[in-house]
Each structure stands twice: as C-alpha cells, then as structure tokens.
Amino acid sequence: MTALPATALMRSAAMLRTALGARIATALDDADVAEVMLNPDGRLWIDRLSGGRHEIGTLSASEGERVVRLVAAHVGRAINAASPLLSAELPQTGERFEGVLPPASPAPAFSIRKRAIQHLTLDDYVDDRVITPEQRDVLHKAVHERRNILIAGSTSSGKTTLANALLAEVAGTGDRVLVLEDTVELQCTARDQVCLRAISGVVTMKDLVRSTLRLRPDRIVVGEVRGAEALDLVKAWGTGHPGGIATIHAGSCHGALLRLEQLILEVALAAPRPLIAEAVNLVVFLTGRGCERRVQEMVWVTGYDHQGYGLTAIGVPLANTPTNRQEAPA
C-alpha cells in the first residue's frame, strides 16, 4: 500500500469531513461523545459518556456509502461486493472506523469510535466511583510489584481507559515498555518505550509479540488480545517478562481466562492452563458503559489444579462458590 502525499491526505481529510456532515462532525468534536454509529436503516446514533445512546438524525444510503468509500480511498483499500468490510482510522484525527457495505448488510453502516482523550488516574477512578480505594491500592501495588494484569469487559466498558490509567503508573517505574496494538489507542508516557502496530495483511499481532522478545522489554503491553498471539503472550509473561498489561473481551474474570484458552486453542492442541495461571496474576472485570462503568470484579489468580483455576476475590466475594474455585471445562 502506497502512502498518500501530505497534500492528498489533507484533501482526503477535508472531503471526508464534508461528507460526514455537520451532525457527525459536531459529535466528533464533542468531548462527551465516545462513538458515532450509522445503522442500515439510515438512523444515526451517538454514544455519550454521560448519558448513553441517543438518536441524532438520519443519513441516506448514498451518503453513508460515500463516507465508507472515502475512508477506504484514504487508506488505499478496495471496498466492493467481494470485499464489503472496512477497518481503518480516520485521517489526521485517528478515530477507529468500521464500515460495512452490501451484501454484508442491507445498506451502508459504520461506527466511528473516538480515541480516549481523558487522562484518568487511579485516584480519578476512585473519585468517579468506578473502583474502590481498596481496589486502587491493589492495582497500584500490582503495577509496582510487576504483576501481569488482564483487563476484561465488553465493548465500550472502559478496558482501554483503565489500561491507560495503569500505564500512567508504569511510566513512573522507569521500565522499558513495549506497547503492541492493531489500532492506536493506548497512551504510554514512559520515557523508554517502543510502540509497535499490527498491519492487516503485513504484520500480525503474533509477529509483534515474537519480535518484542528480541527488543529487550521490561514490560509487554497488548492493546487487545484477540487471536493467536495469546499463546506467545502467555509464554512471554510467564517466562521472564512480568509486569505486563493486556485487555480481552470477556464476561467475567473467570471468563477472561477461558477466553485466553479459546484463543490459544486456535493454534495449539491443548490449552496450557497451568501456564496461564502462572502468567496471569490479576484479572479485572469492567461492566457498564459511559458513566455507568464499574469494576465489578477483581481476582488474584493463585494457580491451577484438578479443581480448576484458583481465584481469590478482591473486595467482593465470588458469587458462585465459597471456595473461590472455578471449574475448568472438560
């Protein structure tokens, strides 16, 4: 893929801004808006941090298609009936863009996810009642004791924002930090850092994890674990590179460990559960969206045996078993 000249990039950005229209442009300029979405029925929605989702109007199918095609042109990607999906970033401002055209959808649809602009600290999280003071102290201690932390939750639950708060703690340690992402969202202020990015069809996250081990990392941070890189990351975390941070889509702390197993099974015959239990020290599970975000559950991973993963709850008891033992799948 050939990069566009600077003048062409500026022209492309201006055309896209015009195509988006005043409503979307205004929403993207609003610090309270986290996401702008077009549905196939033409309805436009925004997701506010303070108030959740709201409908803000409509966009015709031709207008929606024009937006998707302009983004595709900016990143040098073809989008058509044979390749109707587009993952990209908006020019200059870097919002994450996901577009869909027919036949994958009845009509054009897209989602524009804004990058986090708030630089929250763990103290801010306590003030906002997202975490308790006890949980803050555990997270602070875990970072400085070089524990590996896995942050779990659903889409828009605040996983990246919490990872950024933990990275602010990491910056004060003086460690060399390797940050791996496929979409640039993490904000690392460490003086000694290397940020690497996966590129579709060129470099995978699995490639980056393996390369990272040769770049002398103190800590390995992964924006989101979603594929075969899970196995290499667990190996790296468990064999001499503690103090890492990663996020993962899951519905609970225990579910995060099972999700790791599932991802590893994409490239391995069996899930190395004892290694997972050794590599992942602390799991944090976020729930809710916007102002309703909360850390619902935090657990220490204490090991693995025939009963399953040993989990010790922090602050609140695990609901399903008094022994804090989570059964492994057969």
C-alpha positions, 0 to 999 in steps of 0.5 A: 500500500502506497502512502498518500502525499501530505497534500492528498491526505489533507484533501482526503481529510477535508472531503471526508469531513464534508461528507460526514456532515455537520451532525457527525462532525459536531459529535466528533468534536464533542468531548462527551461523545465516545462513538458515532454509529450509522445503522442500515436503516439510515438512523444515526446514533451517538454514544455519550459518556454521560448519558448513553445512546441517543438518536441524532438524525438520519443519513441516506444510503448514498451518503453513508456509502460515500463516507465508507468509500472515502475512508477506504480511498484514504487508506488505499483499500478496495471496498466492493461486493467481494470485499464489503468490510472496512477497518481503518482510522480516520485521517489526521484525527485517528478515530477507529472506523468500521464500515460495512457495505452490501451484501454484508448488510442491507445498506451502508453502516459504520461506527466511528469510535473516538480515541480516549482523550481523558487522562484518568488516574487511579485516584480519578477512578476512585473519585468517579466511583468506578473502583474502590480505594481498596481496589486502587491500592491493589492495582497500584501495588500490582503495577509496582510489584510487576504483576501481569494484569488482564483487563476484561469487559465488553465493548465500550466498558472502559478496558482501554481507559483503565489500561491507560490509567495503569500505564500512567503508573508504569511510566513512573517505574522507569521500565522499558515498555513495549506497547503492541496494538492493531489500532492506536489507542493506548497512551504510554508516557514512559520515557523508554518505550517502543510502540509497535502496530499490527498491519492487516495483511503485513504484520500480525499481532503474533509477529509483534509479540515474537519480535518484542522478545528480541527488543529487550522489554521490561514490560509487554503491553497488548492493546487487545488480545484477540487471536493467536498471539495469546499463546506467545503472550502467555509464554512471554509473561510467564517466562521472564517478562512480568509486569505486563498489561493486556485487555480481552473481551470477556464476561467475567474474570473467570471468563477472561481466562477461558477466553485466553484458552479459546484463543490459544486453542486456535493454534495449539492442541491443548490449552496450557492452563497451568501456564496461564495461571502462572502468567496471569496474576490479576484479572479485572472485570469492567461492566457498564458503559459511559458513566455507568462503568464499574469494576465489578470484579477483581481476582488474584489468580493463585494457580491451577489444579484438578479443581480448576483455576484458583481465584481469590476475590478482591473486595467482593466475594465470588458469587458462585462458590465459597471456595473461590474455585472455578471449574475448568471445562472438560 
